[in-house]
Amino acid sequence: MTEPGADFKPVTDLVAGLLAGVEDVQLAAATPCEEYRVGHLVDHFLGLTLAFTAAARGERGPYNDAPPAAPSAAPPANWRPLLAERLQTLADAWAEPSAWDGDATAGGVTFPAAIMGLVGLNEVAVHGWDLAKATGQPYDLDPAAITTLTAFVAQDADDQEARNGIYAPPVAPAPDATPQDRLIALTGRDPGWSR
């Protein structure tokens, strides 16, 4: 059994803190993730938290054995408490040292668990940024998460074939970009995006 990998809790807590600040009228608003409105993004979060929790637990089933379904633009009415609960469960699942051992499956793809954990953390961190930007809320990722995820995302920065379906080509960050902005730019998003 290995030591636990990256700590999800600072990131999941940050994202959970955004939920009360999302107004119902904003569910139709655009996000930096071009194919998603806020409602799609919320629904995607509801699914990915289940998939990566199952991955951490070594479970196989409908949440992680197949690629994710297209998200709905209209998440369920109780999405705020539901997503907050799922984010906490996700963090707890990856806090178990055993979650980082062996292989793990999510989205119909199997990777070493140590890689899948970082994929899941990156999904939460970057889509959290999308949600914050789309709803006009501050967002400051944990510095340790930024360091870990920047190294992880940078591995394929020059290999667009490997990035296809995951990220757009990296965006050149401003010379004075913050570490968080540099991470966001690596994922193909414009750190300066605004509503």
Solvent accessible surface area in square Angstrom, and as a share of the most:
residue,aa,sasa,rsa
1,M,178,0.80
2,T,71,0.41
3,E,147,0.66
4,P,57,0.36
5,G,39,0.37
6,A,23,0.18
7,D,92,0.48
8,F,3,0.01
9,K,85,0.36
10,P,48,0.30
11,V,0,0.00
12,T,2,0.01
13,D,70,0.36
14,L,45,0.22
15,V,0,0.00
16,A,32,0.25
17,G,59,0.57
18,L,6,0.03
19,L,5,0.03
20,A,96,0.74
21,G,33,0.32
22,V,2,0.01
23,E,105,0.47
24,D,96,0.50
25,V,119,0.68
26,Q,25,0.11
27,L,34,0.17
28,A,75,0.59
29,A,29,0.23
30,A,45,0.35
31,T,5,0.03
32,P,15,0.09
33,C,16,0.09
34,E,164,0.74
35,E,125,0.56
36,Y,31,0.12
37,R,116,0.42
38,V,0,0.00
39,G,0,0.00
40,H,42,0.19
41,L,0,0.00
42,V,0,0.00
43,D,33,0.17
44,H,27,0.12
45,F,0,0.00
46,L,9,0.04
47,G,37,0.35
48,L,10,0.05
49,T,1,0.00
50,L,46,0.23
51,A,11,0.08
52,F,16,0.07
53,T,9,0.05
54,A,7,0.05
55,A,3,0.02
56,A,9,0.07
57,R,136,0.50
58,G,56,0.54
59,E,83,0.37
60,R,160,0.58
61,G,22,0.21
62,P,122,0.77
63,Y,128,0.49
64,N,0,0.00
65,D,64,0.33
66,A,52,0.41
67,P,102,0.64
68,P,94,0.59
69,A,92,0.71
70,A,95,0.74
71,P,26,0.16
72,S,51,0.33
73,A,57,0.44
74,A,79,0.61
75,P,15,0.09
76,P,60,0.37
77,A,106,0.82
78,N,81,0.42
79,W,5,0.02
80,R,64,0.23
81,P,90,0.57
82,L,41,0.21
83,L,0,0.00
84,A,38,0.29
85,E,115,0.52
86,R,55,0.20
87,L,1,0.01
88,Q,71,0.32
89,T,44,0.26
90,L,0,0.00
91,A,5,0.04
92,D,75,0.39
93,A,8,0.06
94,W,2,0.01
95,A,64,0.50
96,E,99,0.44
97,P,44,0.28
98,S,60,0.39
99,A,3,0.02
100,W,15,0.05
101,D,45,0.23
102,G,60,0.57
103,D,99,0.51
104,A,4,0.03
105,T,8,0.04
106,A,6,0.05
107,G,21,0.20
108,G,38,0.37
109,V,69,0.40
110,T,71,0.42
111,F,80,0.33
112,P,73,0.46
113,A,1,0.01
114,A,51,0.39
115,I,66,0.33
116,M,3,0.01
117,G,0,0.00
118,L,32,0.16
119,V,39,0.22
120,G,0,0.00
121,L,1,0.00
122,N,7,0.03
123,E,46,0.21
124,V,0,0.00
125,A,0,0.00
126,V,6,0.03
127,H,14,0.06
128,G,0,0.00
129,W,4,0.01
130,D,0,0.00
131,L,0,0.00
132,A,1,0.01
133,K,62,0.26
134,A,0,0.00
135,T,7,0.04
136,G,49,0.47
137,Q,39,0.17
138,P,114,0.72
139,Y,17,0.07
140,D,113,0.58
141,L,8,0.04
142,D,44,0.23
143,P,102,0.64
144,A,67,0.52
145,A,6,0.05
146,I,18,0.09
147,T,97,0.56
148,T,46,0.27
149,L,0,0.00
150,T,39,0.23
151,A,67,0.52
152,F,33,0.14
153,V,4,0.02
154,A,44,0.34
155,Q,126,0.56
156,D,63,0.33
157,A,21,0.16
158,D,151,0.78
159,D,69,0.36
160,Q,63,0.28
161,E,148,0.66
162,A,46,0.36
163,R,2,0.01
164,N,98,0.50
165,G,91,0.87
166,I,114,0.58
167,Y,37,0.14
168,A,53,0.41
169,P,81,0.51
170,P,51,0.32
171,V,51,0.29
172,A,94,0.73
173,P,50,0.31
174,A,55,0.43
175,P,134,0.84
176,D,123,0.64
177,A,17,0.13
178,T,72,0.42
179,P,91,0.57
180,Q,24,0.11
181,D,40,0.20
182,R,94,0.34
183,L,0,0.00
184,I,0,0.00
185,A,1,0.01
186,L,32,0.16
187,T,2,0.01
188,G,16,0.16
189,R,30,0.11
190,D,77,0.40
191,P,21,0.13
192,G,58,0.56
193,W,58,0.20
194,S,85,0.55
195,R,174,0.64
